[in-house]
Amino acid sequence: MLNDLLLRLRSLFRKETVETELDEELRFHFENQVSKFIHSGMTPEEARRRARLEFGGMEQVKEEHREARGVNLIETLFLDIRYGFRILGRTPVITLVAILSLALGIGANTAIFSLIDTVMLRMLPVNKPEELMQVRLRDQRSTSEEANPTFTNPLWEQLRNRQDVFSGVFAWSTSRFNLARGGAVSYANGIFASGEFFSTLGIRPAAGRLIVASDDQRGCAGVTVLSYGFWQDHFGGAQTAVGSTLSLDNHSFEIVGVSAPGFYGVDVGNKFDVAIPVCAAALFDGKRSRLDHRSWWWLMIIGRPKTGISGDQLKARLEVLSPQVSAAALPQNWKPKDQQDFLKRTFVTTPVATGTSDLRREFKQPLNILMAIVGLVLLIACANIASLMLARAAARQKEIAVRKALGASRARLIRQLLTECVLLSSAGAVLGILFAEWGNALLVRYLSTARNKVFLDLSLDWRILSFTATVAIFTGFLFGIVPAFRSTRVSLTSAMKGSQTAEGERRTKFRPGKWIVASQVALSLVLLVAAGLFLRSLAKLATLDIGFDRNNVLIVRADLNVAKVPEEQQPVMLEQIERQLQALPGVVSVGRSVLTPISNFMWNDNLQVDSPDAPTGENAIAFFNFISPGYFQTMRTPLLAGRNFNERDTKSSPHVAVVNETLVRKFFPKVDAVGKYFRVEPEPGQTAPLIQIVGITKDAKYQSLREDTSATAFFPLAQITEHTDFNSIELRTATRPSVLVPAIQETISGLNRDIPLEFHTLAEQVDDSLVQERLLATLSIFFGGLALLLAMIGLYGALSYLVTLRRAEFGIRLALGALPGSILSLVMRDVAVVVVGGLAGGALLSFLAVRLLQKLLFGLSPHDPLTIGTAIGLLAAVALLAGYLPARRAMRVDPMVALRYE
Amino acid sequence: MDLLILRTLALEALHGWAISERIHQISSKVLFVQQGSLYPALHRLERKGWIKARWGTSENNRRAKFYALTTQGRKQLELEESTWRKLAAAVAQILETT
């Protein structure tokens, strides 16, 4: 065994010596044989001839001998790689095109895969993430996965105090805090972390200490722990940061420590900058603190079960705990039926090793679709290179024949050709990883919006690298295997003679080429159809009549609570701000409201109408907004009937509302709604005032562009029932909205320097709600275009190859009097067969595939005939063009040149 | 083939050409080793550890590679010889009885 290994190693590392020795040995044999024949009376020439005949091919023997040495595989691999480099280097343009298209294909796959890896597959970088369980509240209707993940603080406190199944359990909530004291806002991503947050996760401090249980007690003073990144960016990693104070929403927090690098929180897609204890929420909330609020759902809970507690035990124990905890945290003001439902809820757990993520929920399907799209692009690129390889194999026929004659076995030749292919794909992969890095940065920026910065830790890990390596090798084989088998099946004599192959052979030789091109056309069609559908969806959403004019509207959020303006003075101050802004040059009109459209916030409740067939229960829901008289004019939402609000609608005047068409249709289907009354459903034991409808507006979108417009009621800001932190000022501007920002800042800080201000345009806000649609449309169009280009190159290449093969035939036909036009139609017939075949296959494929897209489309069926028709037309036109160029060349073959070549 | 080579080498160390000549001679010129296949076979045996090779000087004073049996090779030869004898005897018996 050892002997064997030594010999193998010797032949591997001392190849030269081994080769010379072999040479010498064989020569020695040969010469002995020759001299033997000479002794027996032959002439030297005769003797040599005999010896050679007896011996057989010297090179074959050497090759066989090398086989027997056993290291051949590794050794020839090096040889093949060297040779592969030389061969590839000889046709730099083809090689470059191949590597580039592979790099695009592999890079796109790597980029999307690493997004999927980061968003969906990667474990949290914490201690034993696989043990962590997220606690959820399940009602009778939902499964564990759908169960509500949010809790009120009373529920959390009860659960924490009563549970005996977790060795560590924590609650947390994400929030954002303004770091600036007054003026333009500067937000930090914050988390409220309960006392055992860091200890349960097993995070260590990089400086100072982390939040511990004693920090998280009712009535706590504010302390904060910084993330490592925030510490580096804002404090330069200085030790003196620990002990200093940080202003969060105008409250001072003492920095007690910094968490370890590489920990970004448990929510994938976000990174936290500062963590503060849950109890600190009381500092921000004023009188109605969310710590005691029994229907303020804001905390999420994760626990690590004690060792030895099985899944069943955990489940059983939580089921027992649930009614006790719920009873102790029952919201008193709920309706009896809701209270009963509340008490019936049970705690369930789901694994949370990969962290929580809204991003995951929102982008799971789009990412999977993108993965499929880039997979198709790579397939098309492979097909392209396969036809390239086929064409090149034809050009190398002589070389392959020579090598075969010199003793190379077919397996050996195939191995060599495949090595070249894998070499190509590996080069593509290396370049592809660079593309992916670059593309990923772009993608993350694309996912981010002005108000929601997405953060993903997209560092390369073993999973991504092994994915890319697998893809590279797989693609190498994929595009190499057919050409390798084809091209090594050469007839020695005809190849050596250098003649063109016979007619029959030519036909079969080109058959794989046709198949390849047809499948390219088919796959491209699928991509084009998908791209078309996404584009049309986006276009429909973008041009939808949304009931307001999103252009040239600037939204200003001014938080008076943070500036510590007393609640009762706030309305006066806001009115004052509105008046002063109205006077600014460039401002067309000003409105104020609690909410703005498509902002992800809502305010809703059930309405009661005094009519026998009025909707009840969930059907009676309506969405609310509180607005100033200037709102409709600023948003350009037309009033269809009745009147707008005015300064006579005050706190003490009768309650009034303006409602939209949908609300009228729903609650007052048969009568003239103006002048009619409704109530907002009161809490038990309370009464609600009657509200009179004074006007009707056109329908406008409330939460999202995709919604069927919901019933909406607008109330005057002066008649608002409870205090709210939400305050938006809308300005319709004559010019670009951002131009006005400095003037507005100056105006408002003239009234109160401490008011934090946040600016964005209504158009941005609407656009931000379409991130997913835009991402899909942009990327699918990019990749669809790429596929089209690749298919075109493939078709062009394959046809050029066909024309080269049949040049002699065309020459003869022309010489015998065929018209050039008939040659053209001969070739174009081939093109047509391939393209029509491909289109038919592609249409069938698209028909099956697009059903998966249904949920992501808006306003059109996945079988939208216009989209499919356009895609087919475009592809056919492009394909015919790509086919025409080589066909024209066929037509212009000079008979004499073609024939002489034979 | 392997048996023949091992048998030839049982007497003394030989170089490749001599092996082919010897086989030719002792088989009364019936067996003729295709010379091309001799060397791969030699190297296969070397890898199995049944023979070893060293460089020496040939009769006509040239450097040549000599092959010799190893202990393992000798055992293998005995084994193969006995198998072969049994087989040959069995065949002979069949031929005689019919």
Interface residues (C-beta under 8 A of the other chain):
Chain A: M1 N3 D4 L7 R8 E21 L22 E24 E25 L26 F28 H29 N32 Q33 K36 E54 F55 G56 G57 Q60 V61 E64 H65 E67 A68 R69 G70
Chain B: H15 G16 W17 S20 E21 Q34 Q35 G36 S37 Y39 P40 A41 H43 R44 E46 R47 K48 G49 S58 R62 R63 A64 K65
